[in-house]
Amino acid sequence: MMTQIEIIDEPELDGKRRALVLTEDRVGHYPEFREFFVRCFALDTAGLSRPGYVRAPSGTVYALPAALEPLNEADVDTDLWALLAWIIEGVGGEWRVEDLNAAGRLYQVTVAGAG
């Protein structure tokens, strides 16, 4: 079961606010994460020449790594958590959403899932 993140084609960018929400300068730090992003965004052929776009549960569109829509902080928190869960589910193996949520509860992240 994948989370509510949808990979989309490049959206219309005119008039859109861009804000930095999440960056990862070492996508390949863990091989499983590298393979996940290669699979989702054709990085093996396109590389990082263009961003990958996803639509989050609020409807906000994000480019990895920059956001493209006007931002509501509560939505960003919820969407970022959903994006992290989606990545972890996609990576699989020893990476589990339950562990993400447990860490979130430990650090009192308000959007961390109940467990």
NORZILIN-V794227 format. One record per pair of residues at least 12 apart in sequence whose C-alpha atoms are under 10 Angstrom apart, sorted by sequence separation. I is the first residue (numbers start at 1). J is the second residue. If there is no record, write none. Layout:
BEGIN
I | J
I | J
END
This chain:
BEGIN
40 | 52
41 | 53
51 | 63
52 | 64
53 | 65
60 | 72
85 | 97
88 | 100
100 | 112
101 | 113
102 | 114
50 | 63
51 | 64
52 | 65
53 | 66
54 | 67
84 | 97
85 | 98
100 | 113
101 | 114
102 | 115
50 | 64
51 | 65
52 | 66
53 | 67
58 | 72
62 | 76
85 | 99
98 | 112
101 | 115
37 | 52
51 | 66
53 | 68
60 | 75
82 | 97
85 | 100
97 | 112
98 | 113
48 | 64
58 | 74
59 | 75
60 | 76
84 | 100
85 | 101
97 | 113
98 | 114
99 | 115
58 | 75
62 | 79
98 | 115
57 | 75
58 | 76
61 | 79
62 | 80
56 | 75
57 | 76
60 | 79
81 | 100
56 | 76
58 | 78
59 | 79
81 | 101
57 | 78
58 | 79
62 | 83
56 | 78
57 | 79
41 | 64
56 | 79
57 | 80
81 | 104
55 | 79
56 | 80
56 | 81
57 | 82
56 | 82
57 | 83
56 | 83
85 | 112
55 | 83
81 | 109
85 | 113
54 | 83
81 | 110
82 | 111
81 | 111
82 | 112
80 | 111
81 | 112
82 | 113
77 | 109
78 | 110
79 | 111
81 | 113
7 | 40
77 | 110
78 | 111
7 | 41
77 | 111
78 | 112
77 | 112
74 | 110
75 | 111
74 | 111
10 | 50
22 | 62
24 | 64
25 | 65
10 | 51
21 | 62
22 | 63
23 | 64
24 | 65
9 | 51
10 | 52
11 | 53
20 | 62
21 | 63
22 | 64
23 | 65
9 | 52
10 | 53
11 | 54
19 | 62
20 | 63
21 | 64
22 | 65
23 | 66
8 | 52
9 | 53
10 | 54
18 | 62
19 | 63
20 | 64
21 | 65
22 | 66
7 | 52
8 | 53
9 | 54
18 | 63
20 | 65
21 | 66
22 | 67
7 | 53
8 | 54
9 | 55
19 | 65
20 | 66
21 | 67
6 | 53
7 | 54
8 | 55
19 | 66
20 | 67
21 | 68
6 | 54
7 | 55
18 | 66
19 | 67
20 | 68
5 | 54
6 | 55
7 | 56
17 | 66
18 | 67
19 | 68
4 | 54
5 | 55
6 | 56
11 | 61
17 | 67
18 | 68
19 | 69
21 | 71
37 | 87
40 | 90
4 | 55
5 | 56
6 | 57
10 | 61
11 | 62
16 | 67
17 | 68
18 | 69
19 | 70
36 | 87
39 | 90
4 | 56
5 | 57
10 | 62
11 | 63
16 | 68
17 | 69
18 | 70
19 | 71
36 | 88
3 | 56
4 | 57
5 | 58
6 | 59
8 | 61
10 | 63
15 | 68
16 | 69
17 | 70
18 | 71
36 | 89
37 | 90
3 | 57
4 | 58
5 | 59
7 | 61
8 | 62
14 | 68
15 | 69
16 | 70
17 | 71
33 | 87
36 | 90
37 | 91
6 | 61
7 | 62
8 | 63
13 | 68
15 | 70
21 | 76
33 | 88
35 | 90
36 | 91
5 | 61
7 | 63
12 | 68
13 | 69
21 | 77
32 | 88
35 | 91
36 | 92
11 | 68
33 | 90
34 | 91
22 | 80
32 | 90
33 | 91
21 | 80
32 | 91
33 | 92
31 | 91
32 | 92
22 | 83
30 | 91
32 | 93
32 | 95
5 | 79
4 | 79
5 | 82
6 | 83
4 | 82
5 | 83
3 | 82
4 | 83
5 | 84
2 | 82
3 | 83
5 | 85
6 | 86
3 | 84
4 | 85
5 | 86
3 | 85
4 | 86
5 | 87
2 | 85
3 | 86
2 | 86
3 | 87
1 | 86
2 | 87
3 | 88
2 | 88
3 | 89
2 | 89
3 | 90
1 | 89
2 | 90
1 | 90
END
